[in-house]
């Protein structure tokens, strides 16, 4: 009886091991095949515009403001919290700025741009904390 049980157990293990090989396998497309099919990531499209070289006040993560002196964290937080904006000037017209903050914003206005908010970039709390730490 023990011998029969051992034989059946070995047979079950063998069949289960071979069973995975006999099932059809899904084909995974390579990234080049996906691009060749005409699919494109919306965020990559946005990065190829002015958004990639400037801070987009409607889409950029708060950490992007660290590359400009005096904008992070207070001014950056206020800009992100009060977005979206139609123009960069709309952000400057907010009544929340102190004289020093407004002066700092005007000194960096050429580093800003505005585009339509993209759900891939503004969804959830990622604009305040995207979990990328240095």
C-alpha positions as CSV (number, residue, x, y, z in Angstrom):
1,X,0.0,0.0,0.0
2,X,2.8,2.4,0.9
3,X,4.5,1.5,-2.4
4,X,1.3,2.3,-4.3
5,X,0.8,5.6,-2.5
6,X,4.5,6.6,-3.3
7,X,4.0,5.6,-7.0
8,X,0.8,7.7,-7.3
9,X,2.4,10.7,-5.5
10,X,5.4,10.5,-7.9
11,X,3.1,10.2,-10.9
12,X,1.1,13.3,-9.8
13,X,4.3,15.3,-9.3
14,X,5.5,14.3,-12.7
15,X,2.2,15.2,-14.4
16,X,2.0,18.5,-12.6
17,X,5.6,19.4,-13.6
18,X,5.0,18.5,-17.3
19,X,1.5,20.2,-17.2
20,X,3.0,23.7,-17.1
21,X,5.0,22.9,-20.2
22,X,2.0,21.7,-22.1
23,X,-0.1,24.8,-21.5
24,X,0.0,27.5,-24.2
25,X,2.3,30.3,-23.3
26,X,1.4,34.0,-23.8
27,X,3.6,36.0,-26.2
28,X,5.1,39.1,-24.7
29,X,5.7,42.0,-27.0
30,X,9.1,43.7,-26.9
31,X,9.1,47.5,-26.4
32,X,10.2,48.0,-30.0
33,X,7.3,46.0,-31.2
34,X,4.9,48.1,-29.2
35,X,6.4,51.3,-30.6
36,X,6.3,50.0,-34.1
37,X,2.6,49.3,-33.6
38,X,2.1,53.1,-33.1
39,X,1.5,53.1,-29.3
40,X,3.1,56.0,-27.4
41,X,3.2,56.9,-23.8
42,X,1.4,60.2,-23.1
43,X,4.0,61.3,-20.5
44,X,6.8,60.7,-23.0
45,X,5.0,63.0,-25.5
46,X,4.7,65.7,-22.8
47,X,8.4,65.4,-21.9
48,X,9.3,66.1,-25.5
49,X,7.6,69.5,-25.3
50,X,8.5,72.5,-23.2
51,X,7.4,70.5,-20.1
52,X,10.7,68.5,-20.3
53,X,12.9,71.6,-19.9
54,X,10.7,73.8,-17.7
55,X,8.6,73.4,-14.6
56,X,5.0,72.8,-15.6
57,X,2.9,74.4,-12.8
58,X,0.0,72.1,-13.5
59,X,1.9,68.8,-13.7
60,X,5.4,68.9,-12.2
61,X,6.2,67.2,-8.9
62,X,7.1,69.4,-6.0
63,X,10.6,68.0,-6.0
64,X,11.4,69.6,-9.4
65,X,11.4,73.0,-7.7
66,X,14.5,72.1,-5.7
67,X,16.7,73.0,-8.7
68,X,15.9,76.7,-8.4
69,X,17.0,78.6,-5.3
70,X,14.3,79.7,-2.9
71,X,11.4,78.0,-4.5
72,X,11.4,74.8,-2.4
73,X,9.5,74.0,-0.2
74,X,7.1,76.9,0.6
75,X,6.6,78.4,-2.8
76,X,6.5,75.0,-4.5
77,X,3.9,73.8,-2.1
78,X,1.7,76.8,-2.7
79,X,2.0,76.6,-6.4
80,X,1.1,72.9,-6.5
81,X,-1.7,73.3,-4.0
82,X,-3.4,76.1,-6.0
83,X,-3.1,74.6,-9.4
84,X,-4.3,74.3,-12.2
85,X,-3.5,77.5,-13.9
86,X,-4.4,78.8,-17.3
87,X,-1.2,80.9,-17.6
88,X,2.0,81.4,-15.6
89,X,0.7,84.9,-14.8
90,X,-2.4,83.4,-13.2
91,X,-0.1,81.8,-10.6
92,X,1.6,85.2,-9.9
93,X,-1.7,87.0,-9.4
94,X,-2.7,84.8,-6.4
95,X,-3.2,86.8,-3.2
96,X,-1.2,84.2,-1.2
97,X,2.3,85.6,-2.0
98,X,4.4,87.7,0.3
99,X,6.5,90.4,-1.3
100,X,9.6,88.2,-1.0
101,X,7.9,85.2,-2.5
102,X,6.5,87.2,-5.4
103,X,10.0,88.6,-6.1
104,X,11.4,85.1,-6.1
105,X,8.7,83.9,-8.5
106,X,9.3,86.8,-10.9
107,X,13.0,86.1,-10.9
108,X,12.2,82.5,-12.1
109,X,9.3,83.1,-14.4
110,X,11.2,82.0,-17.4
111,X,11.6,78.6,-15.8
112,X,7.9,78.0,-15.7
113,X,5.3,76.8,-18.2
114,X,1.7,75.7,-18.1
115,X,-0.1,72.8,-19.9
116,X,-3.3,70.9,-19.4
117,X,-3.2,68.7,-16.3
118,X,-2.4,65.1,-17.2
119,X,-3.9,62.4,-15.0
120,X,-0.8,60.3,-15.3
121,X,1.2,63.1,-13.6
122,X,-1.3,64.6,-11.1
123,X,-3.2,61.6,-9.9
124,X,-3.2,61.0,-6.1
125,X,-0.7,62.7,-3.9
126,X,2.3,62.1,-6.2
127,X,2.8,65.8,-6.9
128,X,3.6,66.3,-3.2
129,X,5.4,63.1,-2.5
130,X,6.4,60.7,-5.3
131,X,8.5,58.6,-3.0
132,X,11.8,59.4,-4.9
133,X,14.4,60.4,-2.3
134,X,18.0,61.3,-2.8
